[in-house]
Amino acid sequence: MAVLTMSKALNLGLRRAMERDDRVLLMGQDIGRLGGVFRVTDSLQKDFGDSRVIDTPLAESSILGAAIGLAMRGFRPVCEIQFDGFVFPAFDQITAQLAKHRARSSGATPMPIVVRIPYGGGIGAVEHHSESPEAYFAHTPGLRVVTPGDPASAFVMIQQAIASADPVIFLEPKRRYWDKAEVADSSELASSPELFSAQVVRVGTDLTLATYGPMVRTCLQAADAAAAEGKSLEVIDLRSVSPLDIETLATSVERTGRLVVVHEAQVSFGVGAEIAARITQQCFYHLLAPVLRVGGYDVPYPPSRIESHYLPDLDRVLDSVDSSLAY
Amino acid sequence: MAVDGGPELVQLLTPEGERVEHPNYALDPTPDQVRGWYRDLVLVRRFDTEATALQRQGELGLWASLLGQEATQIGSGRALAPGDFVFPTFREHGVGWCRDIDPLQVLGLFRGTTNGGWNPLEHNMALYTIVIGDQVPHAVGYAMGLTFDGASDACVVYFGDGATSQGDVNEGFIWGSVFNAPVVFFCTNNQWAISEPSERQTRIPLYRRAAGFGFPGIRVDGNDIFAVYAVTQAALAAAREGQGPTLIESFTYRMGAHTTSDDPTRYRSGAELEIWKHRDPIERVKSYLARNGHADSRWFAAVEAEGDELAERLRTGCRALEAPAATAMFDNIYATPHPRITEQREQLVDYLASFVTPAGSR
């Protein structure tokens, strides 16, 4: 057991995956000598060589395109896209090629590719460095989309994602890279929670908060604050956006009768909308209030000096909690 | 009108079927080899003609004709070693022929019975790629993998003149170059990207672009199977020897429409077509074989008869390509079960079963 930041936990997870399987390759910009702009790949090139930790040309589309070719050759590429806003040049390769590849070849050429993307805001970054693109990928059949909310999950989930035979979009909440927590290096992947399962991270009785990635910590804080006022909130870390673990969520909502979904991404047509539709259908007779969503406004990500007004925070979460409880 | 390949065009067999020498490309194929090429050329043209007819009869939704590009495809396809890997566009029916892909497997995509058609690993040929140029980075990645594995094989990626304007193709050139990947960039310059002439894609001959990326570029007479074979073989050898990529611009002409949905009379002249008719890739091999006494009229007739048999097999076989079960759309999307897919498959099954007369039976 060691106390690690999420960045270090991911680094250790990548290291373990590379030790376990010599077909695992890392590809991306500045991931070698520099160790990545967030240092997630720190020292890995030194230890595994530049054929396994590959500094690529500045061409996101080809990072994905070349990874597809490498996967056809039997490698397991882990691609790093430096920032969320830079994934769009690779969008075609991800959605038109990677996502469809397995089905087109009737399963002959699986695509065990992981696309790591630091995402989300809250670090005072310039434009194109704070986005939450998960809905685009969750909308695309053939992809799986996961995002850890804490260092221990990050350590296990990155290894599980690399072991997955399907392409996984692995979204790393960049403002949580420096969050610290205990991480068990001895974690057995087989006995860890399944990659695509949601986890109840706080038990409560009055209302369910469903969230993921950077908002997990915010929701836990909201639950603490609500507890001080005598309200018992259950917090679910979805961890996987595609597939969604609706069963875990429905079980909770059937008990609490109320659901608020929290994410950074714009609310319209987002993950919250999908959850609201499905929970309404599945838990209609258990619901005491409509499913509410807390998220970014339907605007381009704002300049960082006003991002605090865009990003859901403790108060906005609690405001929605109150609205739900008032029904 | 780009009709003249210019002085740097590599040619080993003239349109009249006469052998010419080139200082860089010595080639001395056996009569058997040339007869084999001729048979390939004739049969893939017959395949193509038949597929166009099947589209006209409503048996295919679309067909992308290779007419005029037979030498480009067979010449390069026959230069491949068994371990080499091919990344095609959607028009490399002749290359697929060389990779032992049954023409009926190719027709499935155009008939709408599959989005794929064959096992890429069985034939060492990726599936057709319809988004223009997307396959070029795939090929580079595959070639990088060959290097990492210490393999002695190489990889060829096909794309058209239009594709050279795509970002992915240019990215692929950069990657191939800086990683010194064993890849041959094979550009079929058939002069037309649907209605846009190659002048809309480039103001210099395409093969010269290679210099800017740091590897050799060669323009070859794409209607000359001898030259295409020799040039591709040399590029593959260079790749295997660790010299990295080569860009081959195969200078040819799309004699037919872009696809069966296209009408080239709206944008190009009959005069241009006439010029290229005289450069037919098959006639010149026939002249060569006949002139040198390597084949007689009986042999040529036997090849034609073989074409008739193939056409008959394609007609029957194409009509027998059945639509898969409706639930096939849910197959193989994921390696392990995905709840949304499982649930929706069940929904469709139940929905179809809810009809008095099964709806799925249509």
Contacts between the chains, C-beta under 8 A, distances in Angstrom:
chain1	res1	chain2	res2	distance
A	25	B	148	7.8
A	51	B	148	5.4
A	56	B	175	7.6
A	57	B	171	7.2
A	57	B	174	5.3
A	57	B	175	6.0
A	57	B	178	6.2
A	59	B	171	4.2
A	59	B	174	6.7
A	59	B	175	7.1
A	61	B	137	6.7
A	61	B	167	6.3
A	61	B	168	5.4
A	61	B	171	6.0
A	62	B	137	4.2
A	62	B	140	7.1
A	62	B	168	6.7
A	62	B	171	4.1
A	62	B	172	6.5
A	62	B	174	7.7
A	62	B	175	5.3
A	64	B	137	7.5
A	65	B	134	6.8
A	65	B	136	7.3
A	65	B	137	2.4
A	65	B	138	5.5
A	65	B	140	7.3
A	65	B	141	6.4
A	65	B	168	6.2
A	65	B	171	7.4
A	65	B	172	7.3
A	66	B	137	5.2
A	66	B	138	7.4
A	66	B	140	5.4
A	66	B	141	3.2
A	66	B	144	6.4
A	66	B	175	6.1
A	67	B	141	6.0
A	68	B	137	7.4
A	68	B	138	4.9
A	68	B	141	6.1
A	69	B	87	7.8
A	69	B	137	6.9
A	69	B	138	4.1
A	69	B	139	6.0
A	69	B	140	6.4
A	69	B	141	2.7
A	69	B	142	3.6
A	69	B	143	7.3
A	69	B	144	7.3
A	69	B	145	6.7
A	70	B	141	4.4
A	70	B	142	6.9
A	70	B	144	6.4
A	70	B	145	4.8
A	71	B	141	7.9
A	72	B	120	6.8
A	72	B	121	7.7
A	72	B	126	7.0
A	72	B	138	7.1
A	72	B	141	7.8
A	72	B	142	5.7
A	72	B	145	7.8
A	73	B	141	7.6
A	73	B	142	5.3
A	73	B	145	3.3
A	73	B	146	7.0
A	73	B	149	7.2
A	74	B	145	7.4
A	75	B	145	5.7
A	75	B	148	7.4
A	77	B	141	7.9
A	89	B	167	7.6
A	92	B	131	6.5
A	92	B	134	6.7
A	92	B	168	7.8
A	93	B	134	6.6
A	93	B	137	7.0
A	93	B	168	7.6
A	96	B	131	5.2
A	96	B	134	6.7
A	97	B	129	7.7
A	97	B	131	7.3
A	97	B	134	5.5
A	97	B	138	7.3
A	100	B	115	7.3
A	102	B	332	5.6
A	102	B	333	6.8
A	102	B	334	7.3
A	102	B	335	6.8
A	103	B	115	6.9
A	103	B	116	7.9
A	103	B	331	7.0
A	103	B	332	4.7
A	103	B	333	4.9
A	104	B	115	4.8
A	104	B	116	4.1
A	104	B	127	5.5
A	105	B	116	5.3
A	105	B	119	6.8
A	105	B	120	5.8
A	105	B	127	6.2
A	105	B	332	7.8
A	106	B	116	6.1
A	106	B	119	7.4
A	106	B	331	7.2
A	106	B	332	5.5
A	107	B	331	7.9
A	107	B	332	4.3
A	107	B	335	7.4
A	108	B	119	4.4
A	108	B	120	6.2
A	108	B	121	5.7
A	108	B	122	7.6
A	109	B	120	5.6
A	109	B	121	6.6
A	110	B	335	5.5
A	141	B	333	5.6
A	141	B	341	7.5
A	142	B	333	5.4
A	142	B	334	7.1
A	144	B	334	7.5
A	144	B	338	7.6
A	164	B	335	7.6
A	164	B	336	7.7
A	165	B	335	3.5
A	165	B	336	6.6
A	166	B	334	5.0
A	166	B	335	5.1
A	166	B	336	6.9
A	242	B	338	7.9
A	242	B	340	7.7
A	243	B	338	5.2
A	243	B	339	5.0
A	243	B	340	5.7
A	244	B	339	7.9
A	244	B	340	7.8
A	246	B	339	7.4
